Amino acid sequence: MSAVSNFASQIGGYREIATPNTTLCPPDEAIVRKTERAQASFVETIVGRRGGLRSILTEVEAVAPTNATVLISGETGTGKEVIARAIHELSPRRSRNLVKVNCAAMPAGLLESELFGHERGAFTGAFNSHVGRFALADRGTLFLDEIGDLPLELQPKLLRVLQEREFEAVGSTRTQRVDVRVVVATNRDLRQMVQDREFREDLYYRLNTFPIFLPPLRERKPDIPEFVRYFVQQFADSMDKTVHTIPEETMRSLVRHPWPGNVRELQNYVARGVILSTDGVFESVPPEECAPAPVEISNPTLEHKVRQEIQAACQRANWKLGGPRGAAARLGLKRTTLFYKMKRLGITPPPDHWQD
């Protein structure tokens, strides 16, 4: 229970307090019931379990007890590492190591040594032997984050470990066998990378045994209030502050915001708000507006250029047309003129953003 409890107390948006329930029962039955309670209580701690993540958690619970390789994909900040840890904590390997490696954080030569280890004298500066992450994760789980950044020259060696469960450390001729459950994650389109010859096709199909896609936060809007309330309480506790009120208009604006950085961006936003909060009221600060990059068009028409200018001005003004800081003032137009041009060009604001 301790591994799951520790995990549940750390992960963002995932904590509830359980009341211990003691029952007299035989030792073996007690262990089984304890494991079942741990798994059930862990699932109950996850934000979105009754909303946007319901189907995903069903998949996690189905694949966790197996040894299948899992490929988790989704935008940055959607919680891919959280799902990887969930798979480990709900698996029979939960009492063993969960070893994490970020494939984008180091160059190819160092990454090979980090994954597979090296012998003393294997290369310049190798004064001691080094145990790799695969060996450390033996009988446990290895989480390879940013797998799309794994160099091409290392991909055959990873494929061999996945298929044969064996490898050689750098500078060694001795073959080591391991029993490792591999979970990988990426925010890149591996299928497109295969077509562009940036990722091995055979490795892609080997990793894609059980794919899980995490939707961005903008597609999980019903979960946003729950995240906000949790993060407010979390940061208020850590800062020794009391925040008991979140204004309704603030919550509505947070739900409307697209959150391109997903849960991580929302978490940082809430932290700033708690820092600025006074008198027990959550202080709203305007979220950063990140307009999507404009599509490059060869030989754009004048009408297309005008549409782009109007859309950019409206986005900067939060779709407010009038006033000294409205879109019309930014463009040097009368509000009625701008309204007419928008109607003619078919420019409409996102839902809940129209401000005359």
LINQUI-V265988 format. One record per pair of residues at least 24 apart in sequence whose C-alpha atoms are under 10 Angstrom apart, sorted by the first residue. I is the first residue (numbers start at 0). J is the second residue. If there is no record, write none. Layout:
I_J, I_J
This chain:
0_30, 0_33, 0_34, 0_35, 0_36, 0_37, 0_38, 0_40, 0_41, 0_88, 0_93, 0_94, 1_37, 1_94, 2_37, 2_88, 2_93, 2_94, 2_95, 3_34, 3_37, 3_38, 3_40, 3_41, 3_84, 3_85, 3_87, 3_88, 3_89, 3_93, 3_94, 4_37, 4_38, 4_40, 4_41, 4_88, 6_41, 6_81, 6_84, 6_85, 6_88, 7_40, 7_41, 7_42, 7_43, 7_44, 7_45, 7_85, 7_88, 8_41, 8_44, 10_44, 10_45, 10_78, 10_80, 10_81, 10_84, 11_45, 11_46, 11_78, 11_81, 11_226, 11_229, 11_230, 11_233, 11_262, 11_263, 11_266, 12_44, 12_45, 12_46, 12_47, 12_225, 12_226, 12_227, 12_228, 12_229, 12_230, 12_233, 12_262, 12_266, 13_41, 13_42, 13_43, 13_44, 13_45, 13_46, 13_47, 13_81, 13_226, 13_229, 13_230, 14_40, 14_41, 14_43, 14_44, 14_45, 14_46, 14_229, 14_233, 15_40, 15_41, 15_43, 15_44, 15_45, 15_229, 16_40, 16_44, 17_44, 34_89, 35_89, 37_88, 37_89, 38_85, 38_88, 38_89, 38_90, 39_89, 41_85, 41_88, 41_89, 42_85, 42_89, 45_81, 45_85, 46_222, 46_223, 46_225, 46_226, 46_229, 47_219, 47_220, 47_221, 47_222, 47_223, 47_225, 47_226, 48_222, 49_221, 49_222, 50_219, 50_220, 50_221, 50_222, 51_213, 51_214, 51_215, 51_216, 51_218, 51_219, 51_220, 51_221, 51_222, 52_213, 52_214, 52_219, 52_222, 55_82, 55_211, 55_212, 55_213, 55_214, 56_82, 56_85, 56_86, 56_211, 58_86, 58_209, 58_210, 58_211, 59_83, 59_85, 59_86, 59_87, 59_89, 59_90, 59_209, 59_211, 60_85, 60_86, 60_89, 60_90, 61_86, 61_89, 61_90, 62_86, 62_89, 62_90, 62_209, 63_87, 63_88, 63_89, 63_90, 63_91, 63_92, 64_88, 64_89, 64_90, 64_91, 64_92, 65_90, 65_91, 65_92, 65_180, 66_90, 66_91, 66_92, 66_140, 66_178, 66_179, 66_180, 66_181, 66_182, 67_180, 67_181, 67_182, 67_205, 67_206, 67_207, 67_208, 67_209, 68_161, 68_179, 68_180, 68_181, 68_182, 68_183, 68_205, 68_206, 68_207, 68_208, 68_209, 68_210, 69_142, 69_180, 69_181, 69_182, 69_183, 69_184, 69_205, 69_206, 69_207, 69_208, 69_209, 69_210, 69_211, 70_143, 70_144, 70_146, 70_181, 70_182, 70_183, 70_184, 70_185, 70_203, 70_205, 70_206, 70_207, 70_208, 70_209, 70_210, 70_211, 70_212, 71_144, 71_146, 71_182, 71_183, 71_184, 71_185, 71_186, 71_206, 71_207, 71_209, 71_210, 71_211, 71_212, 71_213, 72_145, 72_183, 72_184, 72_185, 72_186, 72_187, 72_188, 72_189, 72_210, 72_211, 72_212, 72_213, 72_214, 73_184, 73_185, 73_186, 73_187, 73_188, 73_211, 73_212, 73_213, 73_214, 73_215, 74_185, 74_186, 74_187, 74_212, 74_213, 74_214, 74_215, 74_216, 74_259, 74_260, 74_261, 75_145, 75_185, 75_186, 75_187, 75_215, 75_259, 75_260, 75_261, 75_262, 75_263, 75_264, 76_186, 76_215, 76_216, 76_258, 76_259, 76_260, 76_261, 76_262, 76_263, 76_264, 76_265, 76_266, 77_186, 77_212, 77_213, 77_214, 77_215, 77_216, 77_259, 77_260, 77_261, 77_262, 77_263, 77_264, 78_213, 78_214, 78_215, 78_216, 78_261, 78_262, 78_263, 79_144, 79_183, 79_184, 79_185, 79_186, 79_211, 79_212, 79_213, 80_142, 80_143, 80_144, 80_182, 80_183, 80_184, 82_182, 82_184, 82_211, 82_213, 83_140, 83_141, 83_142, 83_143, 83_144, 83_181, 83_182, 83_183, 83_184, 84_140, 84_142, 84_182, 86_140, 86_182, 87_139, 87_140, 87_141, 87_142, 87_180, 87_181, 87_182, 88_140, 90_139, 90_140, 90_180, 91_138, 91_139, 92_137, 92_138, 92_139, 92_140, 92_179, 92_180, 93_138, 93_139, 93_140, 94_138, 94_139, 95_135, 95_136, 95_137, 95_138, 95_139, 95_140, 96_135, 96_136, 96_137, 96_138, 96_139, 96_140, 96_141, 96_179, 97_132, 97_135, 97_136, 97_137, 97_138, 97_139, 97_140, 97_141, 97_142, 97_179, 97_180, 97_181, 98_132, 98_133, 98_134, 98_135, 98_136, 98_137, 98_139, 98_140, 98_141, 98_142, 98_143, 98_181, 99_132, 99_136, 99_140, 99_141, 99_142, 99_143, 99_144, 99_182, 99_183, 100_132, 100_141, 100_142, 100_143, 100_144, 100_145, 100_146, 100_183, 101_142, 101_143, 101_144, 101_145, 101_146, 101_148, 101_149, 101_183, 101_184, 102_143, 102_144, 102_145, 102_146, 102_147, 102_148, 102_149, 102_150, 102_184, 102_185, 103_143, 103_144, 103_145, 103_146, 103_147, 103_148, 103_149, 103_150, 104_144, 104_145, 104_148, 104_149, 105_148, 105_149, 106_148, 106_149, 106_150, 107_148, 107_149, 107_150, 107_151, 107_152, 107_153, 108_150, 108_152, 108_153, 108_169, 110_149, 110_150, 110_153, 111_149, 111_150, 111_152, 111_153, 111_156, 111_157, 111_168, 111_169, 112_168, 112_169, 112_170, 113_168, 113_169, 114_141, 114_143, 114_153, 114_157, 114_168, 114_169, 115_156, 115_157, 115_160, 115_166, 115_167, 115_168, 115_169, 115_175, 116_166, 116_167, 116_168, 116_169, 116_170, 116_171, 117_167, 117_168, 117_169, 117_170, 117_171, 118_167, 118_168, 118_169, 118_170, 118_171, 118_172, 119_169, 119_170, 119_171, 120_169, 120_170, 121_168, 121_169, 121_170, 121_171, 122_169, 122_170, 128_168, 128_169, 128_170, 129_168, 129_169, 130_168, 131_168, 131_169, 133_160, 133_164, 133_165, 133_166, 133_175, 133_176, 133_177, 133_178, 133_179, 133_180, 133_181, 134_166, 134_168, 134_175, 134_176, 134_177, 134_178, 134_179, 135_177, 135_179, 136_177, 136_178, 136_179, 136_180, 136_181, 137_176, 137_177, 137_178, 137_179, 137_180, 138_177, 138_178, 138_179, 138_180, 139_177, 139_178, 139_179, 139_180, 139_181, 140_178, 140_179, 140_180, 140_181, 140_182, 141_179, 141_180, 141_181, 141_182, 141_183, 142_180, 142_181, 142_182, 142_183, 142_184, 143_181, 143_182, 143_183, 143_184, 143_185, 144_182, 144_183, 144_184, 144_185, 144_186, 145_183, 145_184, 145_185, 145_186, 145_187, 146_182, 146_183, 146_184, 146_185, 146_186, 146_187, 146_189, 146_198, 146_206, 147_183, 147_184, 147_185, 147_186, 147_187, 147_188, 147_189, 147_192, 147_197, 147_198, 147_203, 148_185, 148_187, 148_197, 148_198, 149_197, 149_198, 150_197, 150_198, 151_196, 151_197, 151_198, 151_199, 152_199, 154_198, 154_199, 154_201, 154_202, 154_203, 155_199, 155_201, 155_202, 156_202, 157_202, 158_199, 158_201, 158_202, 158_203, 158_205, 158_206, 159_202, 161_202, 161_205, 161_206, 162_202, 162_205, 181_206, 182_206, 182_209, 183_207, 183_210, 184_210, 184_211, 184_212, 185_212, 186_212, 186_213, 214_261, 215_257, 215_258, 215_259, 215_260, 215_261, 215_262, 216_254, 216_256, 216_257, 216_258, 216_259, 216_260, 216_261, 216_262, 216_263, 216_264, 216_265, 217_254, 217_255, 217_256, 217_257, 217_258, 217_259, 217_260, 217_261, 217_262, 218_257, 218_261, 219_254, 219_261, 220_253, 220_254, 220_255, 220_256, 220_257, 221_254, 222_254, 223_250, 223_251, 223_253, 223_254, 223_255, 223_256, 223_262, 223_265, 224_250, 224_251, 224_253, 224_254, 226_262, 226_265, 226_266, 226_269, 227_253, 227_254, 227_262, 227_265, 227_266, 227_268, 227_269, 227_270, 228_269, 229_266, 229_269, 230_265, 230_266, 230_267, 230_268, 230_269, 230_270, 230_273, 231_266, 231_269, 231_270, 231_271, 231_272, 231_273, 231_281, 232_269, 232_273, 233_269, 233_270, 233_273, 234_266, 234_269, 234_270, 234_271, 234_272, 234_273, 234_274, 235_269, 235_270, 235_273, 235_274, 235_276, 235_279, 235_281, 238_270, 238_273, 238_274, 240_273, 240_274, 240_276, 240_277, 240_278, 240_279, 241_273, 241_276, 241_277, 241_278, 241_279, 241_280, 241_281, 242_273, 242_276, 242_277, 242_278, 242_279, 242_280, 242_281, 242_282, 243_278, 243_279, 243_280, 243_281, 244_276, 244_278, 244_279, 244_280, 244_281, 244_282, 245_279, 245_280, 245_281, 245_282, 245_283, 246_280, 246_281, 246_282, 246_283, 248_283, 249_281, 249_282, 249_283, 249_284, 249_285, 250_283, 251_351, 252_283, 252_285, 252_286, 252_351, 252_352, 253_283, 253_285, 253_286, 255_349, 255_350, 255_351, 255_352, 256_285, 256_286, 256_287, 256_288, 256_289, 256_352, 257_286, 257_287, 257_288, 257_289, 257_290, 258_286, 258_287, 258_288, 258_289, 259_287, 259_288, 259_289, 259_290, 259_291, 260_289, 288_314, 288_315, 288_316, 288_317, 289_314, 289_315, 290_314, 290_315, 302_344, 303_344, 305_340, 305_341, 305_344, 306_340, 306_341, 306_344, 306_345, 306_346, 307_346, 309_337, 309_340, 309_341, 309_344, 309_346, 310_341, 310_346, 310_347, 310_348, 313_346, 313_347, 313_348, 313_353, 313_354, 314_348, 314_349, 314_352, 316_354, 317_348, 317_352, 317_353, 317_354, 318_347, 318_348, 318_349, 318_351, 318_352, 318_353, 318_354, 318_355, 319_348, 319_352, 319_353, 319_354, 319_355, 320_353, 320_354, 320_355, 321_354, 321_355, 322_355, 325_354, 325_355, 326_355
